[in-house]
Amino acid sequence: MSISFKWRYIPLIRLGLKTETRRLRRPRLRVGGIYPLRVGRRLLPDRVRILNIYPQRLGDVTEEDAHREGFQSLGEFRKAWLDIYHSWDDEQQIWVIEFRYLGERFKE
């Protein structure tokens, strides 16, 4: 099991600027679990620990949430969401995954 991101987000994760991600479906990840990052089919040596997973309405995403997503503003987050998912519905339930970057080749 791994957690997938687009290439453009990997540097933000490595710098600790992106500590959350939002998805349409609840991921098959376990809180407390350690997972490698994946871009497309490529597994990276980087690992993250899942800190929390919870539902949120898309319309309830705040500026602070957008910053934890690695964006400068809520508007920037919204644009990226639309680029990926092609729609924005304030009432839609999404899933928030909070994580901490552990580094490359992390071993417990």
N, C-alpha and C positions, 0 to 999 in steps of 0.2 A: 504494500500500500504506500502511496506517495501523495503529495499535494501539488497540483499543477498551477503554474503561473505563466504569463507571457514573459518573454525575455526582458522587456522594458522594466519589469518590476523587480528583477533579481538584484540589481545594484541597490535599490531602495531597501530591500529586505536585508541585504548584507550590511548596510549602514545603520540599520535599526530605525529607519524612517517609515517603513511599512511594517506594522505589527498586527494588522487585521486584514481580513479579506471577506467579502460578501459574495454569497452564491445563491442561485435560485433554489437549489435542493440541499437538504441536510446531507453533509458529507459523511462518508463511512469512515470517520476518524474517531479516535478515542481521546477524551480529555486526559491529559497526562502522557499521552503517547508521543513518541519521537518518530518523525517521518522525513524522508528525503524530499527535496524539491525536484520537480520535474518540469521540463519545458518541452511540449510536444511529447515525443516518445523518449526523449533523452533524460535519463536520471542524472542529477547533479550530485556532487559529493556533499553539498550543503544539507544541514539538518535543522529542523524546527521542532519545538515542543508545543503541543496544543494545550493552551491554558484554559480555554472556555469555548463553548459552542452554544449559541442561543438564537431564537427567532427574533426578527424585527420587521416592522412594516417599512417598506422602501421609503415611504413618505416621512418616516421618523428619523432618517439619517440626518445627522447634524454636521455643522462645520467641523467640530472636534472629531467626529467619526471620520470625516473626509481626510483630516490630517493624519489620523492613525492608519488610514488606507494609503498614505504616502502622497496625497494630493495637496495642493496649495489652497484649494477652496472646494466648497460643495458643488459649485458650478462645474469645476474641472472633473470632479468625481462623476457627476451626472453625465457629462459628455462621454467619459470613458465607459460608463455603464451602457449608454445608448450605442456606442461603437461595438460593444461585445454582445449585448442582448437585444438590441434593436427596438426596445420599448421601455417605457417608464410608467408604472402604475403605482400611485401613492399607496394604494390599498394592498398591494401585493406583499405577501409574506416572503421574506428572504432569510438566509441564515448567515450569522456572523461567526467567523472563526478567529479567535484571538490566539496569537502564537508568539513565541520568543525564538529569535534566531540563536542557534547554538554553535554555528561555525561549520567548517568543512571537516568531514571525516570524524564527526563527534562520536565518541564511544561512551556508553554508560559505565 
